[in-house]
């Protein structure tokens, strides 16, 4: 390891340690104002309007995205654009969350004045207790005095990290109060890896099913099994309940005289099934554990009748692994 590499690592560790200490100070400094901010957002009939300039604006956009994806409607409004017409986006039903480390950012003046003029609740986040932003706010969230990680106090580092963490804390407090579940979360994350992980069996299952009645001759059953190409066949009783399944393995075990048998002689009884509202990840785990490639989907409220079929290939195509 060269001396320059050692210096770089030392810098990195110093920066991370400085910001970690800032987060610890932030956690210790939180008080009643934080709870008031959460309650103010919960009372709002509209959205959380987040605004900030420069680095605070970048942090504000991330906070907005986190709020929106966890059940709290939110929108970022750029303060400069607000002064040129976008103030019309901020209504009396909303609550404003305005970020500024100094609390004196000139570009925020119009959006602050707009909230005061129309009695729009204002939550201010800043690092100076007597700043214009916090003095004008209905709820003031004061960032504790913590040195920036750059060492000379110029580059926003610790301050932006604290603001980001404070936004996360607000979002999670709101999410937990609303009892926001993974199923709710999936509504806002239908794409990508996260959407795949939260997909339900009902989202991926086939509804055109390879089913035959109990007592069906195997010659007829093979035609049904081959036509849909799932490599599995379901056998239902007179009441419509799924009584058994026939797989390629079952066929191999009964090759001798297969066409002289009926499905009752070949099928595996009491097959493993899964509910339509189960996560697709659970279906994959079940198939892997039992070394099978598909599961019939049975709705417990439908008297055991087969509602669908989920195949391992469907899960792989959807990104569920």
C-alpha positions, 0 to 999 in steps of 0.5 A, a space after each residue: 500500500 502506497 503512502 498516498 493510498 494510506 492518506 486517502 483512507 485516513 481522510 475517508 475514515 476521518 470524514 465518516 467518523 465526523 459525520 457519524 458523530 454529527 448524526 449522534 449529536 442529531 439523535 441526542 438533540 431531538 425533542 418535542 419539536 420532532 413529534 410536533 412536526 410528525 403530527 403536523 404532517 399527519 393533520 395535513 389534507 394535502 401534500 408535504 411540499 419540500 423546498 431547499 436551495 443548492 445542496 439542501 435542495 438535493 437533499 430535499 429531493 431525496 426526502 421528497 422521494 422517500 416520503 412519497 414512496 412510504 405513504 406520505 404524498 410529497 412534492 419538491 418545489 424549487 424555491 427559484 421556480 416558486 418565485 416564478 409561478 410554482 407557488 401556485 403548487 403550494 395550497 392551504 391543504 399542504 404543509 411545507 418542509 423547508 431546508 436551509 443550513 444557514 436559515 437565511 437562504 435568500 431564494 427561500 424568502 418568497 416560499 416562506 412568505 407564501 406560507 405565512 400569507 396563506 396560513 400554510 403550516 411551515 416546518 423549518 430545518 436549519 442550523 441556526 436557532 435565530 435564523 429567519 427560517 426557524 423564527 418564521 416556522 410553526 415547527 422549528 427543527 434545529 440541527 445541532 452544531 457539528 463540524 463539517 467533515 471538510 475540516 474548514 467548515 465550507 463544504 456542506 457534509 455533516 450538515 447535509 447528512 444530518 438533514 437527510 437523516 432527519 428526513 428519513 426519521 420523519 418518513 419512517 415515523 409517519 410510515 410506522 404510524 400509518 402501519 405502512 406494509 410491504 404490500 403498500 410499499 409495492 404499490 409505489 415500487 412496481 418496477 425493478 428488484 424491489 418490485 419483484 421481491 414484493 410481487 404476489 403469487 396472484 401477479 404471476 400465476 397462470 389462470 388457464 389451468 391443466 385440470 382434469 376430473 378424478 377418474 379420467 383415463 391417462 390417455 386423455 389426461 396426457 393430452 391435457 397435460 401436453 397442451 398447456 406445457 407446464 409439465 404438471 396436471 391437476 386432478 379435481 374431485 366432484 366438489 372442485 377441490 384439488 385432490 392431486 397433481 401429476 408431474 413428469 416424475 409421476 409419469 416416469 414412475 408409472 411408465 409400465 402400463 401407463 395408458 391403462 391407468 386413470 389419473 387416480 392411480 398416478 397422481 400425488 395426493 394432497 399436493 403442496 399448494 400456495 395462496 394467491 396473496 402470498 409473496 412470489 418469493 415464498 413460492 420460489 422458496 417452496 419450490 426450491 425446498 421441494 425440488 419442484 418447478 411449479 405450484 398450484 395456487 389455491 384460494 383458502 376461501 374458495 373451498 380448495 379449488 385451484 385458482 392458478 398455477 405459478 411456475 419457477 420460470 415465471 418467477 425468474 422472468 420477473 426477477 424473483 430469485 
